[in-house]
Amino acid sequence: MDKASGADFCLESLKQADPERFFTCLFAPSEFRSALAALYAFNLDIVRTREIVSEPMIGEIRLQWWRDALSGKGEGDVASHPIAGPLLDAISKYHLPSHALINLIDARVFDLYDDPMPSLNDLEAYCGETSSALFQLSLFILSNGKAVSAADLCGHAGVAFGMMSILKALPWHSARGQVYVPRDILERHHITADDIRRRELTPAISAALSEMRTLVRQHLDQVRHHVKALSPELVPAFLSLTSIEPVLRAMDKPNYDPFKSVIEPSRLALIYRYWRASRTKLI
């Protein structure tokens, strides 16, 4: 597959399944779109592993294929893969640290199983290896391969986005027995992972999820503080964060049922928020 076809494949994958990052690519300068699309399509492929395998071991094998591909040990013509090929080009061109991508894969092994999230610290570490890493890698691309000193910004952005994604996905996670709400938060509200798996909304569950939304807002506040110092050309890396506050407000409403309500901003709303943020840094 040639480079143009690979880029088109990655963008189409994002358009269908990850509109927030699809629009991130469109709002980025054109010379960086293919690399960003490859990075985000790789992430999407890893995230969807649980959905497309019948058992964890098959998922482990699939993730190992990616580790091998990124470490130069892949079998066959890895460069012809519609996502791996463009991603390897981006790694080479923009000096992306492969170990960060492999750490992301390692963190996502958790998704293959039904083990509960042990603690808030563990959840923040998980978000750091997954979502925060994507923000940092996006900066590598948008800075044309130069390292950018934005660890705090990427850290808070990743936790805010990662926790928000978990809250949005609660209907699906709970239906298949996965519990990402940390055990220490559950215990603080006198509930267990099995209470989440039963999918029956109670005041205690509502309170636990409200605490998580408060944590998301705290990290988002830190993002707003740090992003002020960011160079304008790097802002597109963080545009996906503009969808968080509207989703939080929807979850705050009395009729919100975390086990049934599916909250997704409209694509038109995303485009408007991205356009505004790209000019004002109002995340």
N, C-alpha and C positions, 0 to 999 in steps of 0.2 A: 504494500500500500504506500503510495507516495505521500509526501508531507501534507499537501493540500487536502487529500482525501482523509488523512488521519485527523487533521484539525477539524474538518467538517464533521467527522464521526464524533469527536469529543464534544463539540458544540451542540450537536443534535442530541446526544445523550443527556447533557445538562439541561437543554431546553425542555426535554420531556420529563425529567425526574428531579432536577435541582435548579429551579428557576432563579433562586436568589444568586447562585454563583454564575448562572448563565448571564444574567444582567451585569454582574460584576465584570465579566469579560467584555461585554459590549461597551461599558463605560470606561474601560481601560484604553490607553493608546493602542492603535491598531497593530503596531509592531510587537506588542507583548501578548496579544489575544491568544495566539496559538499555544504558547507556552502555559498561560494561565488555564486555558481550556484543558490541556493535557493533565496538569496538576490536579484540577478539580474533578476531571473524569476518572483519574486514578483513585482519588478519594471516594468518589461515588461507587466505583467498582468494589472497593474494599468494604464500604459500609453495607452494600447490598449482599454481601456473602451469605449472611444468615438466611436471607430470604430465598436464595436460589439453590441451597444445598439441602439434602434430605437428612444429613446427620453431621455432627461436629467434625468428625474425622475427615470427611470430604472437604469441609471448610478449611481445616488445617492444611490439607494438601494444596488447596487453591491458594491460600495465603503463602505457602512455601514457594509456589511457582513465582509469585511476585518478589519474594526475597531473593530468589536465585536470579531473576531477571535484573534486579537492581544492583546486585553484587557482581554481575558479569559471569554468573555460573549457569545461566538459563540454557536449556536445551532447545535446539531448533532455531528457526529464524525469528528471534525475539523482536528484531527491528521491524518486522512486517506486522506485528500485532497492532491493531488500530489505536490502542491507548499506550502500550509500552513503548512503541516506536517513537511517537511524539514526546513522551515523557523523557526518554533517554536523550533525545535531542535537546530538550529544555535543561536537563541536568548538565549536559556538556556546555551548552551555550551560556547559561547563567550561573554556573558553578554551584548548583544546588547541592547541599550536603546529603548524600544518599543515606547516611545513618539516620537522619531525621525521618525520612520516608520509611525506613525499616522499623524504626521505633514506633511509628504510627501503625504499621501492620501488627507489630507485637502487641500494642495496646488493644487493638481490635479483636484479638483472640478472645477477650472477655465476652464479646458479643455472641460468640458461638455457643455459649453455655448459659445456664440459668442460675448461676451463683449470684447472690445478692451483693450489692455494692457495700463493702465493709464500713466505710466511713466517709465523711465529707472530704477529708484530706485525700482519700483514695479517688474520690470523684474528681476533685480538682486536678490531681495528677493525671487521671485519664483524659480529662479535657485538655490538659497541657500537651500531652503527647499526640493528641488527635487534632482538635480545633486550633489550639495555639500554634502548633507547628505549621498548619496551613497558612495562617496569617503571616508567620515569619517567612515562609518559603515564597509567598506572594510578593513580599517586599524585596526579596532577592531578584525576582523577575522584573518588577517595576523599577528597580534601581539599576537595571542592566548588569546584574551580576555582582554588585557591590554589597558588602555587608552593611546593614543598617542597625544602628543602636536603638532598638525599640523593644527590648525584652519585656519591660513592664506593660507597655501597651499591648503587645501580642498576648502576654499572659492573661491579662484581664479580659481582653477581647475573646480569647479562646474559652475561658470559663463561662463568660456570659453567653456566648453563642452555643457552646456545648450543652450547658444546663437548660437553655431555652429549647434546644432541639429535643432533649430528653423529655421535657414537660409536654411538648407538642406530640411526641410519639407515644405517650402513655397509653392511649387506647390500644395500640398494636403490641407494645411491649408487654403490657399486663395480660393481654389475651393469650400470649404464648408463654407466659410464666416468667418473663424477665422483670427484674425489679432494680432500677437504677437509683431509686431514692435511697440515700445512704442510711445504714442501720442506725447510726447515732441520732439522726433526725427522726426516724421512726420511733426509736425508744423514747426520745424526748416527748413524743406525743402519745406514748403508750399503745403503739400499734406494731405490727410485725409485717414481714414481707408477704406472708400468707394473706393478710388483710388486703394488701394491694392486689394479690392474685385473685381474690374473690370478686373484685371489681364492683363492690357495693360501696357507694359513697357514704361516708360518715363525717360528722363534724371534726373528728380527729384527723382523718385523712385530708380534709380540706385545709385544716390548720397546718399540717406538715407541708403540703404543696404551696400554701401561702408563704411559709418560711423560705422555701426554695425560690419563689418569685422575688422575695425581698433580697436574697443573696444575688440573684441575677441583676437586680437593679443596682446593688452596691458595686458590682463589678462594672456595670455599664457606666456608672457615674465616674469611675476611675478612667475608663476609656475616654469619656468626654474631656476629662482633664488633660490626659496625655496627648490626645489627638490634635490639640491646639498647636503643639510644637511641630507637627508633622509637615513635611514638605508637600505642597499641593499635588504633585505628580504621584505621590504614594497613597493618597486618600482612597483611590478605587479599591485597594486591598481590604478596606474596612466597611465598604458600602453595605454589605449584607447585614451589618448590625442595625441598620435603620429599621428593619422589620421587627425588632424585638419589642420595643415599647408598645406598639399597637396590639401585638399578640398578648402581652402582659395585661393590658387594659381589658381585653376581651375575656381573659381568664379571671379577672377580678369580679366580673359580673355575677350576680346572685344565681342566675340560671345556668351557669357553666358547670358541666358534668365532665370531669377529666377522663372518664372512662368511655364517654360517648361523643363528646364534642370534638369535632375536627376543625381546627383553626388554621387557615392558610390565607395570607394576604392576597388580594387580587394582583394580577400581573401589572395592571395599570397603576395600582397604588405603589407597587414596588418601583416601577419606572419613575414615578413622580418623586418618591423619597430619595432614590438614588440621584436623580438630577439635582434635587435641592442640596443634598449632602455633598455632592461633588463640587459645589460652588461655595458652600457655607461651612462645611465641616460639622454640620449639625447632625450628629449621630443619635 
